[in-house]
Amino acid sequence: MKKANLARAGLVAFMLSILVMSDTNLHSASAASDDWKLCRAAATRLEQQHHMPSGMVNSIAMVESGRRSPDGSLQAWPWTVNAEGRSYYFATRDKAVDAVRRMLAEGMRTIDVGCMQVNLRYHPRAFTSVEEAFDPMSNVAYGAYFLRELEERSDSWNQAIGRYHSYSTSLNTRYAARVQAVWAKEQRTAAARMAAENAAQTASVDGEGNALETGSIATMADLRLSSFADEPAHGDTYRPNILPATTLASAESSHFD
């Protein structure tokens, strides 16, 4: 019981820390053009806040809820739902929330939601409400917390990544390979962008080292792997279960617009 209480305290502290650092852009429903940035922004901030390998959480989110953005790049989509094995990409947070409520009312239980596709059946106390489940920062925070817990019980980050998907070796090996491929591509893209920015910065300085024009170069995230500075607690947390107390008759899967 004492260990369980410590575990609950660990998750509470973890969640409180992300609430303190979060801002309106990550918690409110923004314009569709900004929605493509929400999962990545949340993942980046959590990686930095909790000393997690740069790009790892976002790469998992891209595998879990990724879709092609208007510019053709793969981006995690915050209003993604997978119900009974079928994926849905909703245009807004409100539509995603309404759809999940209908699914729950119809008796569906295997439902993955949000950036990190957190399963409501296996993580019933991850969120206090369906609305919170679709809050990008809250969703990614729980996914990151769960991933960190897995890492504490695994031999490597790669093994933890695989176990985020499944404990089945045949399934988690393929999953980890997918995430690593996305992660490697993200690192190459970041490195190329940094090189271009450094070249632009060099071109803006004359032979005597004087700046020819003013401007700031965006700071790139550190791509080196790092280890945790703190000791996480283990186990679940005591939070309200958002699933109905009784299971209604299951309805056939249908598309929710």
Secondary structure, 3 states (H helix, E strand, C coil): CHHHHHHHHHHHHHHHHHHHHCCHHHHCCCCHHHHHHHHHHHHHHHHHHCCCCCCHHHHHHHHHHEEECCCCCEEECCCEEEECCEEEECCCHHHHHHHHHHHHHCCCCCEEECCCCEECCCCCCCCCCHHHHCCHHHHHHHHHHHHHHHHHCCCCHHHHHHHHHCCCHHHHHHHHHHHHHHHHHHHHHHHHHHHHHHHHHHHCECCCCCECCCCCCCCCCCCCCCCCCCCCCCCCCCCCCCCCCCCCCCCCCCCCC
